[in-house]
Amino acid sequence: MKTVKNKNQGKKMLRKNFLYGVALVFAALIVCSIFLKFFTRHNEELAVPDFTTMTMDDAKALAKKSNLRLDVVDSVFIKRLERGVVYSQNPQAGDAVKKNRRILITINSNVPQMTIMPNVVGYSLRQASAELMSRGLSVGKLIYQHDIATNNVLSQQINGHKISSGSSIETETAVDLVLGLNPDDSRTYVPYVVGYTSDLAINALNDNSLNVGKILYDNTVNNYQDSIRAVVYNQTPMPSVHTKGDEERVEAKPLTRGSKVDIYLTIDPDKVASR
């Protein structure tokens, strides 16, 4: 009887040890699972948000929400961009980074950069454009009036008012040029600017004595950086394009100097290729 009793006690002990062992294994698996989840989350990569064109307060709030850090490393002055907002970032929006990664940003300065207005009266349109660009300025409207010499600069203006040479003005200011127009030399031709960025297209139009009219972006252009990358996919008026064999010929259309050309921009390469 005593032997049978000892055997039963041994079986109970064995069963108890087995159950303890199973429980210990489950507990270890749970601990490992929790540890692995923590470890993988710790090394989880995050997609960098787009901070460009945001105010610093908004950018900091988004960075905190996204478990990222912002560091301002530089500033520029872009007249067309709101002052104090984020101009660029590194890493770029959409890049994968680890938690608490530093995002280096460049902001658009609140303090405008200044330059000195040159005297371009008496210059040709091309000479005046080059001089203005060298000072960080740009050509605004081309205003033509009767004169013996076509494209001779008669006056320089900002917002309809004459601007004297030596005046201190903000960089990127558009300077309007009053130009001579000889009736015997009053016509020009529309250049083909499809595939050009807005700045290149405007320069090409100005070089041909034309003004840019409307600048229209399609729905692929959502921010300032997109607008810089966008290229012209259509223009009005459009020169006639004729295909002869493997070659394309652009037939220039004559217009009166000072006429306007509207340009349409996109970052969709298929729209440009279809042209």
KEKE-3310 file (N, C-alpha, C; in steps of 0.2 Angstrom, whole numbers, plus 5000, padded with zeros to 4 digits):
npx = (5004:5010:5019:5011:5005:5016:5019:5008:5010:5021:5018:5008:5017:5025:5016:5013:5025:5027:5016:5020:5032:5026:5019:5030:5036:5026:5026:5039:5038:5029:5035:5046:5039:5034:5046:5052:5042:5044:5058:5057:5049:5057:5067:5060:5056:5052:5041:5047:5038:5032:5039:5040:5036:5029:5025:5036:5031:5021:5028:5037:5027:5022:5034:5036:5025:5028:5038:5051:5066:5069:5081:5087:5097:5101:5097:5088:5083:5068:5058:5046:5041:5032:5038:5048:5044:5047:5059:5067:5071:5081:5083:5073:5055:5045:5056:5063:5066:5074:5067:5067:5076:5086:5080:5086:5083:5080:5076:5065:5071:5066:5071:5073:5085:5095:5098:5107:5099:5103:5108:5099:5095:5095:5101:5101:5087:5092:5104:5100:5093:5102:5110:5101:5099:5112:5112:5103:5090:5075:5067:5052:5037:5037:5035:5030:5033:5031:5046:5062:5071:5070:5068:5076:5080:5070:5065:5065:5055:5046:5032:5024:5030:5044:5061:5075:5093:5104:5096:5091:5085:5074:5081:5076:5066:5055:5058:5051:5052:5052:5051:5058:5049:5050:5039:5043:5049:5042:5037:5038:5043:5034:5042:5045:5041:5038:5042:5051:5056:5047:5055:5064:5056:5050:5061:5065:5054:5054:5067:5062:5055:5043:5029:5025:5010:4997:5001:4999:4996:4994:4985:4995:5004:5008:5015:5028:5040:5037:5032:5044:5050:5041:5037:5033:5019:5010:5006:5000:4999:5002:5016:5015:5018:5027:5029:5042:5047:5058:5060:5055:5047:5046:5035:5036:5026:5021:5020:5015:5027:5028:5017:5007:5010:5003:5007:5007:5009:5017:5021:5020:5027:5021:5012:5020:5027:5017:5016)
npy = (4994:5006:5008:5010:5022:5030:5030:5036:5049:5053:5053:5064:5074:5075:5078:5091:5097:5097:5105:5117:5119:5121:5132:5141:5141:5147:5160:5164:5165:5175:5186:5187:5190:5203:5210:5209:5216:5229:5231:5231:5241:5251:5252:5256:5263:5279:5289:5304:5320:5333:5348:5360:5377:5378:5387:5391:5387:5379:5369:5364:5359:5348:5341:5336:5329:5319:5312:5318:5329:5346:5356:5372:5377:5386:5401:5409:5422:5423:5431:5429:5420:5416:5425:5419:5406:5388:5384:5374:5356:5343:5326:5323:5326:5311:5302:5288:5287:5285:5285:5301:5307:5320:5334:5344:5361:5374:5391:5404:5420:5432:5445:5455:5453:5466:5476:5487:5498:5498:5509:5507:5514:5518:5507:5492:5480:5467:5469:5477:5467:5458:5466:5469:5456:5452:5460:5454:5456:5456:5456:5465:5470:5473:5488:5496:5510:5523:5526:5530:5520:5503:5493:5500:5506:5517:5521:5516:5507:5504:5496:5506:5518:5529:5523:5528:5526:5519:5518:5509:5493:5478:5462:5452:5460:5465:5474:5485:5489:5503:5504:5508:5508:5506:5509:5502:5491:5483:5470:5453:5436:5421:5411:5393:5386:5375:5362:5370:5377:5389:5401:5400:5400:5413:5421:5417:5422:5436:5439:5438:5450:5449:5448:5439:5431:5425:5413:5397:5384:5366:5353:5345:5352:5357:5364:5376:5371:5362:5371:5376:5365:5362:5362:5369:5364:5368:5382:5398:5411:5396:5391:5384:5367:5356:5340:5332:5318:5311:5323:5338:5353:5370:5382:5398:5411:5427:5442:5457:5467:5466:5459:5447:5431:5416:5404:5386:5375:5360:5345:5333:5322:5315:5324:5333:5326:5322:5333)
npz = (5000:5004:4994:4983:4986:4986:4973:4967:4973:4967:4954:4954:4958:4947:4937:4942:4941:4927:4923:4929:4921:4908:4910:4913:4901:4893:4899:4896:4882:4881:4887:4878:4866:4870:4871:4859:4851:4857:4854:4839:4837:4842:4833:4822:4806:4801:4791:4784:4786:4776:4778:4772:4767:4779:4794:4808:4820:4817:4810:4821:4829:4821:4820:4833:4835:4826:4831:4829:4827:4824:4816:4813:4801:4791:4782:4769:4757:4749:4739:4734:4743:4758:4772:4785:4784:4782:4770:4764:4767:4775:4779:4764:4762:4764:4765:4773:4790:4807:4823:4832:4824:4818:4808:4796:4792:4781:4782:4776:4777:4788:4787:4774:4760:4753:4739:4727:4716:4699:4685:4671:4660:4643:4640:4630:4629:4631:4637:4648:4655:4659:4667:4678:4683:4687:4699:4707:4704:4695:4678:4676:4669:4652:4644:4630:4620:4608:4599:4591:4592:4594:4608:4616:4632:4640:4652:4670:4681:4696:4701:4694:4697:4694:4697:4705:4700:4712:4722:4737:4737:4739:4735:4721:4717:4705:4691:4681:4663:4653:4636:4620:4604:4588:4574:4562:4566:4575:4577:4584:4588:4594:4606:4608:4623:4630:4641:4648:4664:4675:4677:4667:4656:4656:4655:4642:4635:4638:4632:4619:4618:4624:4636:4650:4653:4661:4674:4676:4687:4687:4695:4701:4706:4722:4732:4736:4732:4723:4713:4709:4702:4693:4675:4659:4651:4642:4632:4628:4616:4606:4596:4580:4578:4567:4560:4552:4545:4556:4563:4572:4568:4573:4570:4570:4577:4573:4583:4591:4599:4617:4619:4627:4634:4640:4651:4656:4669:4676:4686:4680:4670:4659:4654:4648:4639:4630:4622)
capx = (5000:5014:5022:5006:5004:5022:5019:5003:5013:5026:5014:5006:5023:5028:5011:5014:5031:5025:5012:5025:5036:5022:5018:5036:5037:5022:5028:5045:5036:5025:5041:5050:5035:5034:5053:5053:5038:5048:5064:5056:5046:5062:5070:5055:5057:5046:5041:5047:5033:5034:5038:5041:5031:5025:5028:5041:5027:5017:5033:5039:5022:5022:5040:5035:5020:5031:5044:5057:5068:5070:5087:5087:5104:5102:5091:5088:5077:5064:5053:5039:5039:5031:5043:5048:5042:5052:5061:5069:5073:5085:5080:5067:5048:5044:5062:5062:5071:5073:5064:5071:5081:5086:5078:5089:5079:5082:5070:5065:5072:5061:5074:5075:5091:5094:5103:5107:5096:5108:5105:5099:5092:5100:5104:5096:5083:5096:5109:5097:5091:5109:5113:5097:5100:5118:5111:5098:5084:5072:5063:5045:5033:5040:5031:5033:5030:5034:5053:5066:5075:5066:5071:5081:5077:5068:5064:5065:5050:5043:5025:5022:5034:5051:5066:5082:5099:5107:5091:5091:5078:5074:5082:5071:5061:5054:5059:5047:5056:5049:5056:5056:5046:5050:5034:5046:5052:5037:5035:5043:5040:5033:5046:5042:5044:5036:5048:5055:5053:5044:5060:5067:5051:5049:5067:5064:5048:5057:5072:5059:5051:5036:5027:5022:5003:4995:5006:4994:4999:4989:4984:5001:5009:5005:5019:5033:5046:5034:5032:5051:5052:5036:5039:5028:5016:5006:5007:4995:4998:5007:5018:5013:5024:5026:5034:5044:5051:5060:5061:5050:5049:5042:5033:5035:5020:5023:5016:5017:5031:5025:5011:5007:5009:5001:5010:5003:5015:5015:5027:5018:5031:5017:5008:5025:5029:5012:5017)
capy = (5000:5011:5009:5013:5029:5034:5031:5042:5056:5054:5055:5071:5079:5075:5082:5098:5100:5098:5111:5123:5120:5123:5139:5145:5142:5152:5166:5166:5167:5182:5191:5188:5194:5210:5212:5209:5222:5235:5231:5232:5248:5256:5253:5257:5269:5284:5293:5311:5324:5339:5354:5366:5382:5379:5392:5387:5385:5373:5364:5361:5354:5342:5337:5333:5323:5313:5310:5320:5335:5351:5361:5377:5377:5391:5405:5412:5426:5422:5437:5426:5415:5420:5426:5415:5399:5383:5384:5367:5352:5337:5323:5326:5323:5304:5298:5284:5289:5282:5290:5306:5309:5327:5336:5350:5365:5381:5395:5410:5425:5438:5451:5455:5455:5472:5478:5494:5499:5501:5513:5504:5519:5519:5500:5488:5476:5461:5472:5478:5461:5455:5470:5468:5449:5452:5463:5450:5459:5453:5460:5464:5471:5477:5493:5499:5517:5525:5529:5528:5514:5497:5489:5505:5507:5524:5522:5510:5508:5499:5498:5512:5524:5528:5521:5531:5522:5520:5517:5502:5489:5471:5457:5448:5465:5465:5481:5486:5493:5506:5502:5511:5504:5509:5505:5498:5485:5482:5463:5448:5429:5418:5405:5387:5386:5369:5359:5375:5380:5395:5406:5400:5402:5420:5424:5416:5427:5443:5439:5439:5456:5447:5448:5433:5433:5421:5408:5393:5377:5361:5350:5341:5357:5358:5369:5381:5367:5359:5376:5377:5359:5362:5364:5371:5359:5371:5389:5402:5406:5391:5390:5378:5362:5352:5334:5330:5312:5311:5330:5342:5360:5374:5388:5404:5416:5434:5446:5464:5467:5468:5455:5442:5424:5412:5397:5381:5371:5353:5341:5327:5321:5313:5329:5337:5321:5322:5339)
capz = (5000:5004:4988:4978:4988:4984:4966:4966:4975:4962:4948:4955:4958:4940:4933:4944:4938:4920:4922:4930:4915:4903:4912:4912:4893:4890:4902:4892:4876:4882:4888:4872:4862:4872:4870:4851:4849:4859:4850:4832:4837:4844:4827:4817:4802:4800:4785:4785:4784:4772:4782:4767:4767:4786:4799:4812:4825:4814:4809:4827:4832:4817:4821:4839:4834:4822:4835:4825:4829:4819:4817:4808:4799:4786:4779:4762:4756:4743:4739:4732:4748:4764:4777:4791:4783:4780:4763:4762:4772:4773:4773:4761:4763:4762:4766:4779:4796:4814:4828:4835:4819:4816:4801:4795:4788:4779:4783:4772:4781:4790:4785:4766:4757:4750:4734:4724:4709:4694:4680:4664:4655:4638:4638:4626:4633:4633:4642:4655:4659:4662:4673:4683:4686:4691:4705:4711:4702:4689:4673:4677:4663:4646:4642:4624:4618:4601:4599:4585:4593:4597:4614:4620:4639:4641:4659:4674:4686:4701:4703:4690:4699:4692:4702:4703:4702:4718:4728:4740:4736:4740:4730:4718:4715:4698:4688:4674:4659:4647:4630:4613:4599:4581:4570:4557:4570:4580:4578:4586:4587:4600:4606:4610:4629:4633:4644:4652:4671:4674:4676:4660:4651:4657:4652:4634:4632:4638:4627:4613:4619:4626:4643:4652:4655:4667:4675:4679:4689:4687:4702:4703:4710:4728:4736:4733:4729:4717:4708:4706:4698:4687:4669:4655:4646:4637:4631:4623:4610:4605:4589:4576:4577:4561:4560:4545:4547:4564:4565:4573:4566:4576:4565:4574:4575:4574:4588:4592:4605:4623:4619:4633:4633:4646:4652:4660:4672:4679:4687:4677:4664:4654:4651:4644:4634:4625:4618)
cpx = (5004:5017:5018:5005:5010:5022:5014:5006:5018:5023:5011:5011:5025:5023:5012:5020:5030:5021:5016:5029:5032:5021:5024:5037:5033:5024:5034:5043:5033:5031:5045:5046:5035:5041:5054:5049:5042:5054:5062:5053:5052:5066:5066:5056:5051:5047:5042:5042:5036:5033:5039:5035:5027:5029:5032:5036:5024:5022:5036:5033:5021:5028:5039:5030:5023:5037:5051:5059:5070:5076:5087:5095:5106:5096:5093:5083:5074:5058:5046:5036:5037:5037:5043:5046:5048:5053:5063:5071:5077:5085:5074:5060:5047:5050:5060:5068:5069:5070:5069:5076:5080:5085:5081:5085:5082:5076:5071:5065:5066:5064:5076:5082:5091:5100:5102:5104:5101:5104:5105:5096:5097:5103:5099:5093:5088:5101:5106:5095:5097:5111:5108:5098:5106:5117:5105:5091:5081:5068:5056:5041:5038:5034:5033:5029:5035:5041:5056:5069:5071:5071:5076:5077:5076:5067:5064:5060:5049:5036:5022:5025:5042:5056:5072:5088:5102:5102:5092:5085:5079:5077:5076:5065:5061:5054:5056:5052:5051:5054:5053:5053:5046:5044:5037:5049:5048:5035:5040:5039:5039:5038:5042:5045:5042:5042:5052:5052:5051:5049:5063:5062:5050:5055:5067:5059:5051:5062:5069:5054:5044:5035:5024:5015:5001:5000:5001:4997:4993:4989:4989:5005:5005:5009:5024:5038:5043:5034:5039:5053:5047:5039:5032:5026:5012:5007:5002:4997:5004:5009:5016:5019:5022:5031:5035:5049:5052:5061:5055:5052:5044:5041:5032:5029:5022:5018:5019:5022:5027:5019:5012:5006:5008:5004:5007:5009:5012:5021:5025:5022:5027:5014:5013:5026:5023:5012:5022)
cpy = (5006:5013:5012:5020:5033:5035:5036:5049:5058:5057:5063:5076:5080:5079:5090:5101:5101:5104:5117:5124:5123:5131:5144:5146:5147:5159:5169:5168:5174:5187:5192:5192:5201:5213:5214:5215:5228:5236:5234:5239:5253:5257:5254:5263:5273:5288:5301:5315:5329:5345:5360:5370:5382:5384:5388:5384:5378:5367:5360:5357:5348:5338:5333:5328:5317:5310:5312:5327:5339:5355:5366:5378:5383:5395:5408:5418:5425:5426:5434:5421:5419:5420:5422:5408:5394:5383:5377:5363:5346:5333:5326:5323:5316:5300:5294:5286:5285:5288:5295:5309:5317:5329:5343:5355:5372:5385:5401:5416:5430:5445:5451:5457:5461:5473:5485:5494:5502:5506:5510:5508:5519:5512:5497:5483:5470:5464:5474:5472:5458:5459:5469:5461:5449:5456:5459:5452:5455:5458:5459:5465:5475:5481:5497:5506:5519:5528:5527:5522:5509:5494:5494:5506:5515:5526:5516:5512:5502:5501:5504:5518:5523:5527:5524:5526:5524:5519:5510:5499:5482:5467:5454:5453:5465:5472:5481:5491:5496:5506:5506:5506:5508:5505:5501:5491:5483:5474:5458:5441:5426:5412:5399:5386:5379:5365:5363:5376:5386:5401:5406:5402:5410:5423:5423:5421:5434:5444:5441:5445:5455:5447:5441:5435:5429:5415:5403:5386:5372:5358:5346:5345:5359:5363:5372:5376:5364:5364:5377:5371:5359:5365:5365:5365:5362:5379:5392:5409:5401:5391:5384:5373:5357:5346:5332:5324:5312:5318:5334:5349:5364:5380:5394:5409:5423:5438:5453:5464:5469:5464:5450:5435:5420:5406:5393:5376:5365:5350:5334:5326:5319:5318:5333:5332:5321:5328:5338)
cpz = (5000:4998:4983:4980:4986:4977:4964:4967:4969:4955:4948:4955:4950:4936:4935:4941:4930:4919:4923:4924:4909:4904:4911:4905:4891:4893:4898:4885:4876:4883:4882:4867:4863:4870:4863:4849:4851:4855:4843:4832:4838:4837:4821:4813:4801:4794:4787:4782:4779:4776:4778:4767:4774:4790:4804:4818:4823:4813:4815:4830:4828:4819:4828:4839:4830:4825:4831:4828:4824:4821:4812:4807:4794:4785:4773:4762:4749:4743:4738:4738:4754:4769:4783:4790:4781:4772:4760:4768:4770:4780:4770:4763:4760:4763:4773:4784:4802:4818:4831:4830:4818:4809:4801:4790:4787:4779:4778:4777:4782:4788:4778:4765:4753:4744:4731:4717:4704:4689:4673:4659:4649:4636:4633:4631:4636:4638:4649:4659:4662:4668:4679:4687:4690:4698:4709:4710:4696:4684:4675:4670:4658:4644:4636:4623:4612:4602:4593:4586:4597:4602:4617:4626:4639:4648:4663:4680:4690:4703:4700:4692:4696:4698:4700:4704:4708:4724:4730:4740:4737:4734:4727:4716:4707:4695:4681:4670:4653:4641:4624:4608:4592:4577:4565:4560:4576:4582:4580:4585:4594:4601:4609:4617:4633:4635:4649:4659:4670:4673:4669:4655:4651:4654:4644:4631:4632:4633:4620:4613:4620:4633:4644:4655:4661:4667:4679:4680:4689:4694:4705:4707:4716:4733:4732:4729:4723:4711:4705:4701:4692:4681:4664:4651:4641:4637:4626:4622:4609:4597:4586:4576:4572:4562:4553:4546:4554:4567:4566:4571:4570:4571:4570:4572:4577:4579:4589:4599:4611:4624:4625:4631:4639:4646:4657:4662:4675:4681:4684:4671:4658:4650:4646:4638:4628:4621:4613)
residu = (MET:LYS:THR:VAL:LYS:ASN:LYS:ASN:GLN:GLY:LYS:LYS:MET:LEU:ARG:LYS:ASN:PHE:LEU:TYR:GLY:VAL:ALA:LEU:VAL:PHE:ALA:ALA:LEU:ILE:VAL:CYS:SER:ILE:PHE:LEU:LYS:PHE:PHE:THR:ARG:HIS:ASN:GLU:GLU:LEU:ALA:VAL:PRO:ASP:PHE:THR:THR:MET:THR:MET:ASP:ASP:ALA:LYS:ALA:LEU:ALA:LYS:LYS:SER:ASN:LEU:ARG:LEU:ASP:VAL:VAL:ASP:SER:VAL:PHE:ILE:LYS:ARG:LEU:GLU:ARG:GLY:VAL:VAL:TYR:SER:GLN:ASN:PRO:GLN:ALA:GLY:ASP:ALA:VAL:LYS:LYS:ASN:ARG:ARG:ILE:LEU:ILE:THR:ILE:ASN:SER:ASN:VAL:PRO:GLN:MET:THR:ILE:MET:PRO:ASN:VAL:VAL:GLY:TYR:SER:LEU:ARG:GLN:ALA:SER:ALA:GLU:LEU:MET:SER:ARG:GLY:LEU:SER:VAL:GLY:LYS:LEU:ILE:TYR:GLN:HIS:ASP:ILE:ALA:THR:ASN:ASN:VAL:LEU:SER:GLN:GLN:ILE:ASN:GLY:HIS:LYS:ILE:SER:SER:GLY:SER:SER:ILE:GLU:THR:GLU:THR:ALA:VAL:ASP:LEU:VAL:LEU:GLY:LEU:ASN:PRO:ASP:ASP:SER:ARG:THR:TYR:VAL:PRO:TYR:VAL:VAL:GLY:TYR:THR:SER:ASP:LEU:ALA:ILE:ASN:ALA:LEU:ASN:ASP:ASN:SER:LEU:ASN:VAL:GLY:LYS:ILE:LEU:TYR:ASP:ASN:THR:VAL:ASN:ASN:TYR:GLN:ASP:SER:ILE:ARG:ALA:VAL:VAL:TYR:ASN:GLN:THR:PRO:MET:PRO:SER:VAL:HIS:THR:LYS:GLY:ASP:GLU:GLU:ARG:VAL:GLU:ALA:LYS:PRO:LEU:THR:ARG:GLY:SER:LYS:VAL:ASP:ILE:TYR:LEU:THR:ILE:ASP:PRO:ASP:LYS:VAL:ALA:SER:ARG)
# end
